[in-house]
Amino acid sequence: MHHIEVVSQLEGPHLAQLPELVDAATRADGHEPIGEHKFLRLKRGGDLGVAVLAFEERRLAGYAHTLTFGEGDGRRVSCEFVVHPDLRRRGVGRMLLSHALMHAVSQGAARIDAWAYNDAPASAHLAAQFGFAPARRLYHLHRHAGAQADAPDGPPAPAPSGARPTGPLGLRPFRPGEDDGRWLALNNRIFASHPENGAWTLDDLRARMAQPWFAPRDFLLLEAEGRLAGFCWVKVDERGDDGRVGEIYVIGVAPEQRGRGFARFLLTTALGHMATRGARTAAVYVDATNAPALALYEAAGFHRHHVDICYTRDLRVAGHGTAGPARPDEAQAAA
Ligand SMILES: CC(C)(COP(=O)(O)OP(=O)(O)OC[C@H]1O[C@@H](n2cnc3c(N)ncnc32)[C@H](O)[C@@H]1OP(=O)(O)O)[C@@H](O)C(=O)NCCC(=O)NCCS
């Protein structure tokens, strides 16, 4: 027997069983089921987000969370969800997705996106049942950590030559409190057209800096001619069977500084740095349409490990959403 709780802030009782659910799913599926961004926002509360918790008796059987982006016609809801590996094929996933859909409709969203990590037949099937279609692909790329593809312990990359004639080039760790404002301004400029990464606030940055994995020495800022020109933020953490992984959490170069070798320099330096931090594997997530970044990583020896798929459903289409509301029984009818 299931019961559902929908909350706009995750607090003690909700969080009690969540780590066990996430760990069990990560072990069973080989990847984390939910992303950090929505989760941190829900812990903070006050955003347009909800968490949906499905209980079987008192046990947490499944979890979904949503975040609402944009306004008016452009308003969309993005969601992620996970069902405990011991409790799959019992309708929990359908129930979670139904509630996420109802929430999106109640928000007046034009669209709902659902992320399927390491796209599996179960996600593809459920997505199709609910009228979702694949929209975005996110590649997970891996390689070994180390300064160079063919020589992990080799010397660091030379500084990009393009910077030398016009002035000094500086690479240094991020200084929390001091660099926050200008880093945010550059990040939001670099990712201006990105659906999630281009509207970071100080609270978003502070929430990351409060994470156990955060270390300023892993967050490299590149200055050229006295101005912030780019950055490479590395996240080093333990990931089950993969051991210690160094993730290129975010890398970016100011639009006016591109094509000077800065990203290659940052990436090579970061790969060497993560090796000194004990990471054996380097990982990065990149949108399948981001040709410059894919070329950068492939040239540095990264290969495709797996793909996440973002499924989307238009809620303005008659019979799907606002014109024909999503109901918990909708999935049963579709099944
Ligand atoms: C991707 C990005 C970091 C590249 O920065 P950059 O400083 O211009 O890159 P570099 O000059 O160091 O180029 C290094 C390599 O990247 C690839 N590359 C860079 N720009 C490219 C472009 N416009 N088209 C194709 N490949 C490109 C090439 O392989 C290049 O090597 P090459 O010059 O020998 O061909 C930059 O475009 C950026 O900040 N984009 C927005 C943020 C982003 O998408 N980050 C990655 C998220 S996963």
The ligand as an SDF file (V2000), in Angstrom:
LIG
                    3D

 48 50  0  0  0  0  0  0  0  0999 V2000
   34.2320   24.8160  -24.6260 C   0  0  0  0  0  0  0  0  0  0  0  0
   35.0920   26.0540  -24.2560 C   0  0  0  0  0  0  0  0  0  0  0  0
   35.4440   25.9260  -22.7670 C   0  0  0  0  0  0  0  0  0  0  0  0
   36.3710   26.0700  -25.1360 C   0  0  0  0  0  0  0  0  0  0  0  0
   37.1830   27.1690  -24.7160 O   0  0  0  0  0  0  0  0  0  0  0  0
   38.3800   27.7540  -25.6180 P   0  0  0  0  0  0  0  0  0  0  0  0
   39.3150   28.4570  -24.6910 O   0  0  0  0  0  0  0  0  0  0  0  0
   37.8350   28.5330  -26.7440 O   0  0  0  0  0  0  0  0  0  0  0  0
   39.0740   26.4130  -26.1890 O   0  0  0  0  0  0  0  0  0  0  0  0
   40.5940   26.2840  -26.6660 P   0  0  0  0  0  0  0  0  0  0  0  0
   40.9990   27.5070  -27.4190 O   0  0  0  0  0  0  0  0  0  0  0  0
   41.4610   25.8970  -25.5130 O   0  0  0  0  0  0  0  0  0  0  0  0
   40.4890   25.0580  -27.6900 O   0  0  0  0  0  0  0  0  0  0  0  0
   40.9080   23.7410  -27.3110 C   0  0  0  0  0  0  0  0  0  0  0  0
   40.1940   22.7250  -28.1930 C   0  0  0  0  0  0  0  0  0  0  0  0
   38.7750   22.7640  -27.9360 O   0  0  0  0  0  0  0  0  0  0  0  0
   38.0580   22.4870  -29.1800 C   0  0  0  0  0  0  0  0  0  0  0  0
   37.2850   23.6810  -29.5740 N   0  0  0  0  0  0  0  0  0  0  0  0
   37.2860   24.8820  -28.9460 C   0  0  0  0  0  0  0  0  0  0  0  0
   36.4070   25.7170  -29.5480 N   0  0  0  0  0  0  0  0  0  0  0  0
   35.8590   25.0270  -30.5720 C   0  0  0  0  0  0  0  0  0  0  0  0
   34.8560   25.3350  -31.5400 C   0  0  0  0  0  0  0  0  0  0  0  0
   34.2570   26.5410  -31.5760 N   0  0  0  0  0  0  0  0  0  0  0  0
   34.5000   24.3670  -32.4150 N   0  0  0  0  0  0  0  0  0  0  0  0
   35.0870   23.1490  -32.3780 C   0  0  0  0  0  0  0  0  0  0  0  0
   36.0470   22.8070  -31.4720 N   0  0  0  0  0  0  0  0  0  0  0  0
   36.4200   23.7360  -30.5900 C   0  0  0  0  0  0  0  0  0  0  0  0
   39.1370   22.1480  -30.1900 C   0  0  0  0  0  0  0  0  0  0  0  0
   39.4080   20.7530  -30.0760 O   0  0  0  0  0  0  0  0  0  0  0  0
   40.3120   22.9610  -29.6690 C   0  0  0  0  0  0  0  0  0  0  0  0
   41.5470   22.4700  -30.1180 O   0  0  0  0  0  0  0  0  0  0  0  0
   42.1290   23.0010  -31.5480 P   0  0  0  0  0  0  0  0  0  0  0  0
   42.1310   24.4970  -31.4570 O   0  0  0  0  0  0  0  0  0  0  0  0
   43.4970   22.3990  -31.5840 O   0  0  0  0  0  0  0  0  0  0  0  0
   41.1950   22.4900  -32.6030 O   0  0  0  0  0  0  0  0  0  0  0  0
   34.3350   27.3830  -24.5080 C   0  0  0  0  0  0  0  0  0  0  0  0
   33.7850   27.3440  -25.8260 O   0  0  0  0  0  0  0  0  0  0  0  0
   33.2360   27.6710  -23.5150 C   0  0  0  0  0  0  0  0  0  0  0  0
   33.4910   28.2930  -22.4640 O   0  0  0  0  0  0  0  0  0  0  0  0
   31.9850   27.2460  -23.8400 N   0  0  0  0  0  0  0  0  0  0  0  0
   30.8290   27.4910  -22.9600 C   0  0  0  0  0  0  0  0  0  0  0  0
   30.9310   26.6870  -21.6640 C   0  0  0  0  0  0  0  0  0  0  0  0
   30.9010   25.2040  -21.9370 C   0  0  0  0  0  0  0  0  0  0  0  0
   30.2030   24.7190  -22.8120 O   0  0  0  0  0  0  0  0  0  0  0  0
   31.6650   24.4710  -21.1170 N   0  0  0  0  0  0  0  0  0  0  0  0
   31.7680   23.0350  -21.2320 C   0  0  0  0  0  0  0  0  0  0  0  0
   30.6420   22.4130  -20.4630 C   0  0  0  0  0  0  0  0  0  0  0  0
   30.7850   20.6470  -20.4750 S   0  0  0  0  0  0  0  0  0  0  0  0
  1  2  1  0
  2  3  1  0
  2  4  1  0
  2 36  1  0
  4  5  1  0
  5  6  1  0
  6  7  2  0
  6  8  1  0
  6  9  1  0
  9 10  1  0
 10 11  2  0
 10 12  1  0
 10 13  1  0
 13 14  1  0
 14 15  1  0
 15 16  1  0
 15 30  1  0
 16 17  1  0
 17 18  1  0
 17 28  1  0
 18 19  1  0
 18 27  1  0
 19 20  2  0
 20 21  1  0
 21 22  1  0
 21 27  2  0
 22 23  1  0
 22 24  2  0
 24 25  1  0
 25 26  2  0
 26 27  1  0
 28 29  1  0
 28 30  1  0
 30 31  1  0
 31 32  1  0
 32 33  2  0
 32 34  1  0
 32 35  1  0
 36 37  1  0
 36 38  1  0
 38 39  2  0
 38 40  1  0
 40 41  1  0
 41 42  1  0
 42 43  1  0
 43 44  2  0
 43 45  1  0
 45 46  1  0
 46 47  1  0
 47 48  1  0
M  END
$$$$
